Every structure is written in structure tokens, then in C-alpha cells.
Amino acid sequence: MSFSTKPLAEATWPDFAALVERHNGVWGGCWCTGFHTAPAGAAANRAAKEALVREGRAHAALVFDAGACVGWCQFGPTAELPRIKHQRAYREGLTTLPDWRITCFFSDKACRGKGVAAAALAGALVEIAKLGGGTVESYPEDAQGRSVAGAFLHNGTLAMFEAQGFERSRKIGKHRWVVERVVDCA
């Protein structure tokens, strides 16, 4: 597959929305809002996400294959995405908040296992560089040696992040790590 990426924006909202709608709102109607704010139901989440996109307060790298949106990687400044998982363990080892967080991935079910998430992560790093760069943090799962369904790897895999230059900072769950990388300004 030959992937390209574009930032989530008003112009690409219809592409993002079409992917989410093909998957019944994703994870029961999340619409990729769970890291922004408390879940409010599928219709409210859709409206909230669209409003955030219009206001420039929702960031993602959308992955395209032959003109169709087939995945994304959500990222944003720490204040934009305050609702990360494993908060207590995360705060225990926290010294400095990052400039950016990468919080979730989604791949079209027809494209899983074909590199969509890796393309999305690379696209997110390009967008972060364009937006000024800085310290980027994420919370992937170490899936090495274990069988984990791709649909449940919404934070991506540790191996994928390490392949793109991220380093382990600390463990915050049985299989979950904080990883970091500095991205230069483009």
C-alpha cells in the first residue's frame, strides 16, 4: 500500500468523519474525543470533535490510501489532551510535562497490519515539527511476545515508537510505557 498523510482540519473533516462512520463511531461512538473530554455519547462526541476541529483544537495525522482515509494518529499539546490513561502511575514519575502528546491511533479494519499506524505516527511527527516541535510523549503497549488484537492497540506498540526514534522513559502499567522523543522545528 502507498500511504500519504494530511493533517486533520476543516478541509479533511469529511474524510475523517467517513472513516469513523464506517466503523460505527469507533469504539462505541468515541469519535476520538476520550482524551479531550469525558465521553458524552456518540452524537455529542461527533459534534464535540467537529467543533474542536473547526476551532483548531484537535490535531491528527490522517492516513490516506488511494484517496480514502484509512487511519489516523491523534496528537496535541498537553492541555488539549489531558485525559490520558494510568494517571496515578503517570504522575508518580512525572518531572516535566511534554509539549505534545500522542494519544491514539485507529486503522480501518480492512487495512490493519499493513503499516497504517506507522504511517500515521510518521505523519504526526511531521505535523508536530511544522507546529514548532518540542518534546513528544506517548503511552504505547509492549506487545512483544504476546498476542494482542490490533483493534485494542489504540496507543500503538512500543516497537513502532522505538523504530521511529522514541525512547522508553518509565513504565506506567503492566505492559504500558511512557516514551519520549524531541522533534525539531521544521
LUMKE-909649 format. One line per 3 residues: their letters; for each residue y, x, z of N, C-alpha, C. Coordinates in nm, 3 decimals, padded with zeros to 5 digits. Example, Ala and Ser with C-alpha at 12.3 -4.5 7.8 and 13.67 -1.06 7.14 Angstrom:
BEGIN
as = -00.569,01.319,00.780,-00.450,01.230,00.780,-00.330,01.320,00.780; -00.225,01.285,00.708,-00.106,01.367,00.714,00.003,01.290,00.787
This chain:
BEGIN
msf = -00.118,00.085,00.000,00.000,00.000,00.000,00.124,00.089,00.000; 00.227,00.041,-00.065,00.352,00.114,-00.073,00.458,00.034,00.004; 00.497,00.086,00.119,00.589,00.013,00.206,00.732,00.064,00.192
stk = 00.824,-00.026,00.215,00.965,00.009,00.230,01.014,-00.062,00.355; 01.126,-00.016,00.409,01.181,-00.082,00.528,01.327,-00.117,00.506; 01.368,-00.222,00.576,01.507,-00.266,00.577,01.539,-00.310,00.719
pla = 01.664,-00.300,00.760,01.699,-00.348,00.894,01.701,-00.501,00.899; 01.668,-00.555,01.014,01.684,-00.699,01.038,01.834,-00.727,01.043; 01.877,-00.821,00.961,02.019,-00.859,00.953,02.023,-01.001,00.896
eat = 02.143,-01.056,00.885,02.155,-01.190,00.830,02.090,-01.199,00.692; 02.106,-01.096,00.610,02.051,-01.098,00.474,01.898,-01.095,00.473; 01.838,-01.032,00.574,01.691,-01.022,00.579,01.628,-01.123,00.674
wpd = 01.712,-01.204,00.741,01.659,-01.306,00.832,01.556,-01.396,00.763; 01.580,-01.447,00.642,01.479,-01.534,00.580,01.343,-01.465,00.563; 01.342,-01.335,00.536,01.217,-01.261,00.521,01.143,-01.252,00.655
faa = 01.218,-01.218,00.760,01.163,-01.212,00.895,01.109,-01.349,00.936; 01.189,-01.453,00.916,01.150,-01.589,00.954,01.025,-01.633,00.880; 01.014,-01.599,00.752,00.895,-01.638,00.675,00.769,-01.574,00.733
lve = 00.778,-01.446,00.772,00.662,-01.379,00.833,00.624,-01.446,00.964; 00.723,-01.472,01.048,00.696,-01.534,01.177,00.636,-01.674,01.158; 00.692,-01.751,01.066,00.642,-01.885,01.040,00.500,-01.883,00.985
rhn = 00.464,-01.782,00.903,00.326,-01.769,00.853,00.228,-01.747,00.965; 00.277,-01.701,01.079,00.191,-01.670,01.194,00.222,-01.761,01.313; 00.262,-01.883,01.282,00.281,-01.986,01.384,00.375,-01.942,01.497
gvw = 00.483,-01.875,01.463,00.580,-01.834,01.563,00.548,-01.704,01.633; 00.433,-01.645,01.604,00.384,-01.521,01.663,00.363,-01.536,01.813; 00.244,-01.508,01.857,00.207,-01.517,01.999,00.254,-01.647,02.063
ggc = 00.228,-01.758,01.997,00.258,-01.888,02.054,00.405,-01.926,02.050; 00.482,-01.869,01.961,00.623,-01.907,01.947,00.721,-01.809,02.007; 00.682,-01.685,02.025,00.770,-01.584,02.085,00.894,-01.557,02.001
wct = 00.877,-01.549,01.870,00.986,-01.514,01.779,01.050,-01.381,01.815; 00.973,-01.296,01.882,01.021,-01.162,01.919,01.147,-01.169,02.005; 01.145,-01.261,02.101,01.258,-01.275,02.194,01.222,-01.237,02.337
gfh = 01.094,-01.220,02.365,01.048,-01.197,02.502,01.107,-01.076,02.571; 01.149,-00.975,02.496,01.209,-00.858,02.558,01.361,-00.874,02.573; 01.416,-00.976,02.506,01.559,-01.008,02.518,01.585,-01.097,02.640
tap = 01.508,-01.205,02.649,01.535,-01.309,02.748,01.405,-01.381,02.782; 01.407,-01.461,02.886,01.288,-01.535,02.927,01.248,-01.634,02.817; 01.117,-01.649,02.794,01.071,-01.743,02.692,01.122,-01.885,02.719
aga = 01.154,-01.955,02.608,01.211,-02.089,02.623,01.144,-02.191,02.532; 01.032,-02.157,02.470,00.965,-02.246,02.376,00.996,-02.205,02.233; 00.906,-02.238,02.142,00.914,-02.190,02.004,01.047,-02.223,01.936
aan = 01.090,-02.349,01.940,01.213,-02.387,01.870,01.335,-02.317,01.930; 01.341,-02.312,02.062,01.454,-02.246,02.129,01.451,-02.095,02.103; 01.332,-02.037,02.102,01.320,-01.893,02.075,01.366,-01.861,01.933
raa = 01.329,-01.945,01.837,01.371,-01.923,01.698,01.523,-01.927,01.688; 01.583,-02.028,01.747,01.729,-02.042,01.743,01.797,-01.925,01.813; 01.741,-01.883,01.926,01.799,-01.771,02.001,01.791,-01.642,01.920
kea = 01.677,-01.618,01.855,01.661,-01.496,01.776,01.758,-01.496,01.658; 01.770,-01.610,01.591,01.862,-01.617,01.477,02.006,-01.593,01.522; 02.043,-01.648,01.637,02.179,-01.626,01.690,02.200,-01.478,01.723
lvr = 02.101,-01.414,01.784,02.113,-01.272,01.816,02.129,-01.188,01.689; 02.056,-01.224,01.585,02.068,-01.152,01.458,02.208,-01.170,01.400; 02.258,-01.293,01.398,02.393,-01.320,01.345,02.500,-01.243,01.423
egr = 02.479,-01.228,01.554,02.575,-01.159,01.640,02.557,-01.007,01.639; 02.456,-00.957,01.569,02.431,-00.813,01.566,02.370,-00.761,01.694; 02.303,-00.849,01.770,02.245,-00.809,01.899,02.093,-00.813,01.897
aha = 02.034,-00.805,01.779,01.889,-00.795,01.763,01.864,-00.693,01.653; 01.782,-00.595,01.682,01.755,-00.487,01.588,01.606,-00.478,01.560; 01.572,-00.454,01.436,01.433,-00.431,01.398,01.431,-00.363,01.262
alv = 01.325,-00.289,01.240,01.297,-00.237,01.106,01.190,-00.328,01.049; 01.223,-00.396,00.940,01.128,-00.483,00.874,01.054,-00.403,00.767; 00.925,-00.427,00.756,00.842,-00.357,00.657,00.812,-00.453,00.543
fda = 00.831,-00.404,00.421,00.808,-00.485,00.301,00.700,-00.422,00.215; 00.619,-00.508,00.155,00.520,-00.468,00.057,00.534,-00.565,-00.061; 00.569,-00.512,-00.175,00.588,-00.594,-00.296,00.683,-00.711,-00.271
gac = 00.790,-00.687,-00.200,00.892,-00.789,-00.178,00.868,-00.882,-00.062; 00.750,-00.879,-00.003,00.721,-00.967,00.111,00.729,-00.888,00.241; 00.789,-00.949,00.343,00.796,-00.888,00.475,00.657,-00.898,00.538
vgw = 00.600,-00.782,00.576,00.464,-00.779,00.630,00.458,-00.722,00.773; 00.574,-00.692,00.832,00.572,-00.642,00.969,00.709,-00.600,01.016; 00.714,-00.562,01.143,00.839,-00.514,01.199,00.815,-00.429,01.322
cqf = 00.920,-00.358,01.358,00.930,-00.283,01.483,01.064,-00.320,01.544; 01.060,-00.382,01.661,01.184,-00.419,01.730,01.233,-00.302,01.814; 01.363,-00.276,01.807,01.426,-00.172,01.888,01.564,-00.221,01.926
gpt = 01.626,-00.155,02.020,01.763,-00.188,02.056,01.810,-00.106,02.174; 01.939,-00.112,02.201,01.990,-00.047,02.321,01.924,-00.106,02.445; 01.918,-00.030,02.550,01.852,-00.072,02.673,01.904,-00.207,02.722
ael = 02.034,-00.229,02.720,02.091,-00.355,02.769,02.050,-00.474,02.682; 02.020,-00.449,02.555,01.980,-00.556,02.463,01.836,-00.601,02.489; 01.754,-00.510,02.540,01.612,-00.537,02.563,01.573,-00.502,02.707
pri = 01.620,-00.579,02.804,01.596,-00.545,02.944,01.458,-00.583,02.998; 01.385,-00.672,02.929,01.263,-00.731,02.985,01.136,-00.657,02.941; 01.122,-00.531,02.979,01.002,-00.458,02.944,00.892,-00.490,03.044
khq = 00.769,-00.462,03.005,00.652,-00.485,03.091,00.640,-00.371,03.192; 00.565,-00.395,03.298,00.538,-00.295,03.401,00.666,-00.243,03.467; 00.757,-00.334,03.497,00.889,-00.297,03.551,00.880,-00.212,03.679
ray = 00.796,-00.253,03.774,00.791,-00.181,03.901,00.747,-00.036,03.880; 00.639,-00.016,03.806,00.591,00.120,03.779,00.693,00.197,03.697; 00.759,00.129,03.605,00.860,00.194,03.522,00.975,00.247,03.609
reg = 01.024,00.164,03.699,01.138,00.205,03.784,01.102,00.317,03.881; 00.975,00.324,03.922,00.934,00.428,04.017,00.957,00.569,03.963; 00.937,00.591,03.836,00.955,00.725,03.780,01.083,00.742,03.701
ltt = 01.170,00.643,03.705,01.290,00.646,03.623,01.394,00.742,03.679; 01.445,00.827,03.592,01.557,00.914,03.630,01.683,00.876,03.553; 01.668,00.847,03.424,01.781,00.810,03.338,01.734,00.706,03.238
lpd = 01.814,00.603,03.218,01.781,00.504,03.115,01.798,00.565,02.976; 01.714,00.526,02.883,01.727,00.578,02.747,01.843,00.509,02.675; 01.884,00.565,02.563,01.984,00.500,02.478,01.922,00.382,02.404
wri = 01.795,00.397,02.365,01.725,00.299,02.282,01.585,00.273,02.337; 01.540,00.149,02.317,01.402,00.112,02.348,01.336,00.058,02.222; 01.211,00.092,02.205,01.127,00.030,02.103,01.029,-00.056,02.181
tcf = 01.037,-00.187,02.159,00.963,-00.279,02.246,00.844,-00.348,02.183; 00.844,-00.374,02.054,00.727,-00.443,01.999,00.714,-00.424,01.849; 00.590,-00.446,01.806,00.552,-00.438,01.666,00.478,-00.565,01.630
fsd = 00.483,-00.599,01.505,00.398,-00.706,01.455,00.362,-00.674,01.311; 00.236,-00.694,01.277,00.188,-00.675,01.140,00.121,-00.803,01.093; 00.149,-00.840,00.970,00.083,-00.955,00.908,-00.067,-00.936,00.922
kac = -00.137,-01.043,00.957,-00.281,-01.030,00.979,-00.356,-00.979,00.856; -00.304,-01.004,00.737,-00.368,-00.956,00.615,-00.346,-00.807,00.592; -00.254,-00.747,00.668,-00.218,-00.605,00.646,-00.252,-00.516,00.764
rgk = -00.316,-00.568,00.867,-00.345,-00.485,00.985,-00.440,-00.372,00.950; -00.415,-00.258,01.011,-00.497,-00.141,00.987,-00.460,-00.065,00.860; -00.347,-00.100,00.799,-00.307,-00.037,00.673,-00.179,00.046,00.685
gva = -00.133,00.071,00.808,-00.016,00.156,00.827,00.117,00.085,00.841; 00.115,-00.046,00.857,00.240,-00.122,00.870,00.318,-00.078,00.994; 00.250,-00.066,01.107,00.319,-00.029,01.231,00.380,00.111,01.221
aaa = 00.307,00.205,01.162,00.361,00.341,01.147,00.483,00.340,01.055; 00.478,00.261,00.948,00.594,00.249,00.858,00.712,00.185,00.932; 00.683,00.087,01.016,00.788,00.019,01.093,00.852,00.115,01.193
lag = 00.770,00.195,01.260,00.823,00.293,01.355,00.912,00.395,01.283; 00.866,00.445,01.170,00.948,00.539,01.093,01.079,00.474,01.051; 01.074,00.350,01.007,01.196,00.277,00.969,01.290,00.257,01.085
alv = 01.235,00.227,01.203,01.319,00.210,01.322,01.390,00.340,01.357; 01.321,00.452,01.346,01.384,00.581,01.377,01.496,00.614,01.279; 01.479,00.577,01.153,01.586,00.595,01.054,01.707,00.510,01.093
eia = 01.684,00.385,01.130,01.794,00.296,01.168,01.864,00.345,01.295; 01.787,00.392,01.392,01.845,00.446,01.516,01.934,00.565,01.483; 01.890,00.652,01.394,01.972,00.767,01.352,02.103,00.720,01.289
klg = 02.095,00.618,01.203,02.216,00.563,01.140,02.311,00.502,01.243; 02.256,00.451,01.354,02.337,00.386,01.457,02.384,00.484,01.564; 02.366,00.613,01.541,02.418,00.713,01.633,02.316,00.800,01.701
ggt = 02.187,00.764,01.691,02.082,00.845,01.753,02.087,00.841,01.904; 02.012,00.930,01.965,02.005,00.939,02.109,01.860,00.938,02.157; 01.843,00.922,02.286,01.709,00.920,02.344,01.645,00.785,02.317
ves = 01.523,00.789,02.264,01.446,00.670,02.231,01.322,00.669,02.319; 01.292,00.554,02.373,01.179,00.539,02.464,01.095,00.421,02.419; 00.963,00.429,02.442,00.875,00.316,02.417,00.759,00.321,02.515
ype = 00.670,00.221,02.503,00.568,00.197,02.605,00.433,00.166,02.541; 00.381,00.257,02.457,00.258,00.230,02.384,00.133,00.236,02.473; 00.025,00.189,02.413,-00.104,00.187,02.480,-00.192,00.299,02.426
daq = -00.259,00.367,02.516,-00.355,00.470,02.476,-00.485,00.398,02.442; -00.514,00.390,02.313,-00.634,00.319,02.267,-00.747,00.416,02.231; -00.725,00.543,02.250,-00.825,00.643,02.213,-00.954,00.621,02.292
grs = -01.067,00.615,02.219,-01.196,00.599,02.283,-01.227,00.458,02.331; -01.139,00.362,02.298,-01.158,00.224,02.341,-01.143,00.132,02.220; -01.209,00.020,02.225,-01.193,-00.080,02.121,-01.087,-00.180,02.167
vag = -00.976,-00.184,02.092,-00.865,-00.273,02.125,-00.828,-00.350,01.999; -00.824,-00.482,02.007,-00.787,-00.563,01.890,-00.643,-00.532,01.850; -00.621,-00.509,01.722,-00.488,-00.476,01.671,-00.384,-00.580,01.705
afl = -00.422,-00.706,01.711,-00.327,-00.813,01.742,-00.269,-00.798,01.882; -00.340,-00.725,01.969,-00.294,-00.710,02.107,-00.218,-00.580,02.132; -00.199,-00.501,02.029,-00.127,-00.374,02.043,00.021,-00.393,02.008
hng = 00.085,-00.489,02.072,00.224,-00.521,02.037,00.322,-00.409,02.071; 00.283,-00.312,02.153,00.367,-00.195,02.180,00.325,-00.074,02.098; 00.228,-00.089,02.011,00.181,00.022,01.932,00.086,00.112,02.010
tla = 00.036,00.214,01.943,-00.057,00.306,02.008,00.010,00.439,02.040; -00.039,00.500,02.143,00.010,00.631,02.185,-00.004,00.732,02.071; -00.119,00.730,02.003,-00.142,00.824,01.893,-00.038,00.808,01.782
mfe = 00.000,00.685,01.750,00.100,00.662,01.645,00.235,00.722,01.685; 00.274,00.702,01.811,00.402,00.757,01.857,00.398,00.910,01.860; 00.289,00.966,01.908,00.280,01.112,01.913,00.282,01.172,01.772
aqg = 00.224,01.103,01.676,00.227,01.151,01.537,00.368,01.154,01.481; 00.460,01.074,01.541,00.598,01.072,01.494,00.692,01.144,01.591; 00.636,01.238,01.669,00.718,01.328,01.748,00.752,01.285,01.889
fer = 00.697,01.176,01.937,00.723,01.132,02.074,00.634,01.211,02.170; 00.687,01.231,02.292,00.610,01.300,02.396,00.591,01.208,02.515; 00.477,01.222,02.580,00.447,01.143,02.699,00.542,01.182,02.812
srk = 00.594,01.083,02.879,00.681,01.107,02.994,00.606,01.079,03.123; 00.550,00.957,03.134,00.476,00.919,03.254,00.392,00.796,03.225; 00.289,00.778,03.306,00.200,00.664,03.292,00.256,00.548,03.374
igk = 00.251,00.426,03.317,00.302,00.309,03.390,00.200,00.195,03.396; 00.081,00.221,03.353,-00.027,00.122,03.358,-00.157,00.193,03.331; -00.268,00.121,03.341,-00.398,00.184,03.322,-00.407,00.258,03.190
hrw = -00.354,00.199,03.084,-00.359,00.262,02.952,-00.220,00.272,02.888; -00.115,00.248,02.963,00.021,00.240,02.908,00.103,00.361,02.951; 00.178,00.417,02.855,00.261,00.535,02.879,00.406,00.508,02.842
vve = 00.497,00.578,02.907,00.635,00.588,02.860,00.637,00.712,02.772; 00.687,00.696,02.650,00.702,00.809,02.558,00.848,00.819,02.520; 00.892,00.941,02.489,01.034,00.965,02.458,01.048,01.059,02.340
rvv = 01.160,01.044,02.273,01.196,01.134,02.164,01.348,01.126,02.147; 01.410,01.238,02.116,01.552,01.238,02.084,01.565,01.229,01.933; 01.649,01.136,01.887,01.675,01.117,01.745,01.819,01.162,01.718
dca = 01.836,01.252,01.624,01.970,01.299,01.587,02.044,01.193,01.510; 02.174,01.196,01.519,02.260,01.107,01.442,02.251,01.141,01.294; 02.242,01.039,01.210,02.233,01.063,01.066,02.370,01.087,01.006
